[in-house]
Amino acid sequence: SNTRVEILSLANGGGHELQTTHSLRAHTRVVSDLNWHPRDPDLLASCSIDTFIHIWDLRDQRRPALSLSAVAGSSQVRWNPLSTYSLATAHDGDVKIWDQRKGNSPVQYIAAHVTKIHGLDWCPFQQNQLATSSQDCTVKIFDITTPRRAESTLTTNSPVWRARYTPFGEGLVTIVVPQLRRGENSLLLWNTSNFSAPIYTFVGHTDVVLEFQWRHQKGDNNDYELITWSKDQCLRIFKIDPFLKKLCGYDVEEPQFAEEQNPEPAADAEAEEGVSSMNKPDGLAVINDVVVEAEKE
């Protein structure tokens, strides 16, 4: 909340009430982003336009475990899921790569975009690959060991708010900047080996998508869901079928694959709600999605 970071948790006993467990006096200016460490549940990174990136250990909330001074304010911070001590931060159109073992200076600098970076995401399979999304209507993929030039660039018609890798194959999901309100309420799925056209479109929201994340189903290493939240006050859960993973270059041996490519047409309004368009000759594919609508006061 503003300059503080509040950590909330569901009340003990299985209730639905949120309780504050930690309150961190984080920054002198508004906190712009937070990111939990992918391996250590007690570590949290925060950044702000006050030019500091703080790393917090919740076992001692009196002060940051480490503070990094970036000179320029930071809008995004992301831990590298494949490198314990590495994190990236965005500063207008630039990216800085930090190693928390190596003091207060970034280990790498990337002049990524000419305008503001809205999103950062590390590849879950390649330790040195980072995607950036920007106001300049592009998504760029960098190898941070050779940062002078992007490995590939996706050029779109609108500023890109978020670009996130799929947790399978070579996919990337993008959404446009919410403030534009151009009626672009869908999420686009791309194969990073060919940015010529999106391979799939997730539809269903009636207003701009504000955020999305991947959810891994427990007990099944290959079962994922895409969770989306929109200004229409609906949270949607898109189940990821095997044919979508195949489009992303992920080899799934599924006997039902041919059936997934040619589903039964939607027969009623409820089924129609879960239909998404796909850039393939066979047209439409049914996604079994779940919709949760927030209470409107």
C-alpha positions in Angstrom: 0.0 0.0 0.0 1.8 3.1 -1.2 5.2 3.0 0.4 4.6 -0.1 2.5 4.4 -3.8 1.6 1.6 -5.7 3.4 1.8 -9.5 3.5 -1.7 -11.1 3.9 -2.7 -14.6 4.6 -6.0 -16.5 5.0 -7.0 -16.8 8.6 -6.2 -20.1 10.3 -9.0 -22.6 10.5 -9.9 -22.5 6.8 -11.8 -19.3 6.9 -12.0 -16.7 4.1 -10.8 -13.7 6.1 -7.5 -12.2 5.2 -5.1 -11.3 8.0 -1.9 -9.1 7.8 1.1 -11.2 8.8 3.9 -8.7 7.9 4.0 -5.0 7.3 7.2 -3.8 5.7 8.2 -0.2 5.6 9.6 -0.7 2.2 10.3 2.5 0.2 10.2 6.3 0.4 8.1 6.5 -2.8 5.3 4.4 -4.1 6.1 0.7 -4.5 5.9 -0.2 -8.2 6.4 -3.9 -8.2 6.9 -7.0 -6.1 8.2 -10.5 -6.9 8.5 -13.6 -4.7 11.6 -15.7 -4.9 10.7 -18.8 -7.0 12.5 -21.2 -4.5 12.6 -19.5 -1.1 9.1 -18.6 0.2 10.7 -16.2 2.7 12.4 -13.9 0.2 10.6 -11.1 -1.6 11.9 -8.4 -3.9 10.3 -4.9 -4.1 11.1 -1.9 -6.3 10.1 1.7 -6.5 10.7 5.0 -8.3 12.8 5.9 -5.2 15.6 4.1 -7.2 16.0 1.3 -4.7 15.4 -2.4 -5.1 15.0 -4.1 -1.7 15.3 -7.8 -1.0 13.3 -8.9 2.1 13.7 -11.9 4.3 10.3 -12.2 6.1 12.0 -13.9 9.0 13.5 -10.5 9.9 11.2 -7.7 8.7 12.9 -4.8 10.5 15.0 -3.9 7.4 15.8 -5.3 4.0 18.3 -8.2 3.8 19.8 -6.4 0.9 19.3 -3.0 -0.8 20.4 -2.3 -4.4 20.7 1.3 -5.6 19.8 1.7 -9.3 20.2 5.5 -9.7 17.0 5.5 -11.8 13.6 4.4 -10.6 12.4 0.9 -11.3 9.0 -0.2 -12.6 9.5 -4.0 -12.7 11.5 -6.7 -10.8 11.7 -10.4 -11.6 13.8 -13.2 -10.0 15.4 -15.7 -12.4 13.7 -19.0 -11.8 16.8 -20.9 -12.9 19.5 -18.9 -11.1 19.0 -18.5 -7.4 20.9 -15.2 -7.0 19.9 -13.4 -10.2 17.1 -10.9 -10.8 16.2 -8.3 -13.4 14.8 -4.8 -13.1 13.3 -2.4 -15.6 14.1 1.3 -15.7 12.2 3.2 -18.3 13.4 1.4 -21.5 16.5 -0.2 -19.9 17.1 -3.5 -18.0 19.6 -4.2 -15.3 20.6 -7.7 -14.3 21.8 -8.1 -10.7 23.5 -10.9 -8.7 22.7 -10.4 -5.1 26.1 -11.9 -4.1 28.0 -9.2 -6.0 27.2 -6.0 -4.2 25.4 -2.9 -5.3 26.3 -2.8 -9.0 24.4 -4.6 -11.8 26.3 -7.4 -13.6 24.6 -6.6 -16.9 22.9 -3.6 -18.6 20.5 -3.9 -21.6 19.3 -0.9 -23.6 16.2 -2.7 -24.6 13.6 -0.2 -25.7 13.1 3.4 -26.6 10.1 3.8 -24.4 8.9 2.4 -21.1 9.1 -1.3 -20.3 5.8 -2.6 -18.8 6.8 -6.2 -18.3 9.7 -8.6 -17.7 9.7 -12.4 -17.8 12.5 -15.0 -17.6 12.3 -18.1 -19.8 11.5 -21.1 -17.5 13.8 -23.4 -19.6 16.8 -21.2 -20.6 18.6 -19.5 -17.8 19.9 -16.5 -19.8 16.8 -15.7 -21.8 14.6 -12.8 -20.9 11.5 -11.3 -22.5 10.6 -7.6 -22.3 7.3 -5.9 -23.3 7.1 -2.2 -23.9 5.1 0.9 -24.8 6.9 0.9 -28.2 4.5 -2.0 -29.4 7.3 -4.6 -29.3 8.2 -7.7 -27.3 12.0 -8.5 -27.4 13.8 -11.6 -26.3 17.3 -11.2 -25.1 20.2 -13.5 -24.3 21.6 -11.6 -21.3 25.1 -12.9 -22.0 25.1 -11.1 -25.4 22.8 -8.1 -24.6 23.6 -5.6 -27.4 21.0 -7.0 -29.7 17.7 -8.8 -29.2 17.6 -12.4 -30.4 14.1 -11.9 -31.7 11.5 -9.2 -31.8 7.7 -9.4 -31.9 6.1 -6.2 -33.4 2.4 -5.6 -32.6 -0.2 -2.9 -33.4 -0.5 -1.8 -29.7 1.7 -1.2 -26.7 2.3 -4.5 -24.9 1.4 -4.6 -21.2 2.6 -8.2 -20.4 4.4 -11.0 -22.2 4.9 -14.2 -20.4 6.4 -17.5 -21.4 4.3 -20.7 -21.3 5.5 -23.3 -18.8 5.7 -25.7 -21.7 7.2 -25.6 -25.2 8.1 -22.4 -26.8 5.0 -20.3 -26.2 4.5 -16.7 -25.1 1.2 -15.0 -24.1 0.7 -11.3 -24.5 -1.9 -8.7 -23.6 -2.1 -5.0 -24.6 -1.9 -2.0 -22.3 -5.2 -1.8 -20.4 -5.6 2.0 -20.6 -6.0 1.9 -24.3 -9.5 0.6 -24.2 -9.5 -0.3 -27.9 -11.7 -3.4 -27.5 -8.7 -5.7 -27.5 -9.9 -7.9 -24.6 -8.2 -11.2 -25.6 -4.9 -12.8 -24.8 -2.7 -13.9 -27.7 -0.5 -17.0 -27.7 2.6 -17.0 -29.9 5.3 -19.6 -30.7 8.6 -17.8 -30.1 10.2 -19.7 -33.0 7.9 -17.8 -35.5 6.4 -14.4 -34.6 4.6 -14.0 -37.9 1.1 -14.5 -36.4 -0.4 -15.6 -33.1 -1.1 -19.4 -33.0 -4.1 -19.0 -30.7 -6.4 -16.4 -29.1 -8.0 -16.8 -25.7 -11.4 -14.9 -25.7 -14.3 -14.4 -23.4 -13.6 -11.2 -21.4 -15.8 -8.2 -22.2 -13.3 -5.6 -21.0 -9.5 -5.3 -21.0 -7.4 -8.0 -19.3 -5.5 -6.5 -16.4 -3.4 -9.5 -15.3 -2.8 -13.3 -16.0 -0.8 -16.1 -14.5 -0.1 -19.8 -15.0 -1.3 -22.3 -12.5 0.2 -25.8 -12.2 -2.2 -28.5 -11.3 -0.9 -30.6 -8.4 -0.3 -34.2 -9.1 0.2 -33.8 -12.8 3.4 -32.4 -14.2 1.8 -31.5 -17.5 -1.5 -30.1 -16.5 -1.7 -26.3 -16.5 -4.4 -23.6 -16.4 -4.3 -20.0 -17.5 -5.8 -17.6 -14.9 -7.0 -14.3 -16.2 -8.4 -11.2 -14.5 -10.2 -8.4 -16.3 -11.8 -5.0 -15.8 -15.1 -6.8 -16.4 -14.7 -8.1 -12.8 -14.5 -11.7 -14.0 -11.7 -14.2 -13.2 -11.4 -16.8 -15.9 -9.7 -20.2 -15.8 -8.7 -21.6 -19.2 -7.8 -25.2 -19.2 -4.8 -25.9 -21.5 -5.6 -28.9 -23.7 -2.8 -31.1 -25.3 -3.3 -29.6 -28.8 -2.4 -26.1 -27.4 0.8 -27.5 -26.0 1.5 -29.1 -29.4 1.1 -25.7 -31.1 3.8 -24.4 -28.8 6.2 -27.1 -29.9 5.7 -29.3 -26.8 5.5 -33.0 -27.8 2.6 -34.5 -25.9 1.7 -38.1 -26.6 -2.0 -38.0 -26.2 -4.3 -40.6 -27.9 -7.1 -38.0 -27.9 -5.0 -35.4 -29.8 -6.9 -35.8 -33.1 -10.2 -35.3 -31.2 -8.9 -32.2 -29.5 -8.2 -30.7 -32.9 -11.8 -31.3 -34.1 -14.0 -30.7 -31.1 -17.8 -30.8 -31.2 -19.3 -27.4 -32.1 -20.8 -25.4 -29.2 -24.4 -26.3 -28.9 -25.6 -23.6 -26.4 -24.8 -20.3 -24.9 -22.8 -21.7 -22.1 -20.6 -23.7 -24.4 -20.2 -20.7 -26.7 -18.8 -18.7 -23.7 -15.8 -21.0 -23.9 -15.0 -20.8 -27.6 -11.7 -19.3 -28.6 -10.5 -18.5 -32.1 -7.4 -20.1 -33.6 -5.4 -19.2 -36.6 -5.7 -22.7 -38.2 -7.8 -23.9 -41.1 -10.1 -25.9 -38.8 -11.2 -22.7 -37.2 -12.5 -23.0 -33.6 -11.6 -25.0 -30.6 -13.6 -25.3 -27.4 -11.8 -24.4 -24.1 -13.4 -25.7 -21.0 -13.0 -22.5 -19.0 -14.4 -21.5 -15.6 -15.7 -18.0 -14.9 -15.8 -16.4 -11.4 -17.5 -13.0 -11.3 -16.7 -10.6 -8.5 -19.5 -9.2 -6.4 -20.6 -5.8 -7.6 -21.6 -3.3 -4.9 
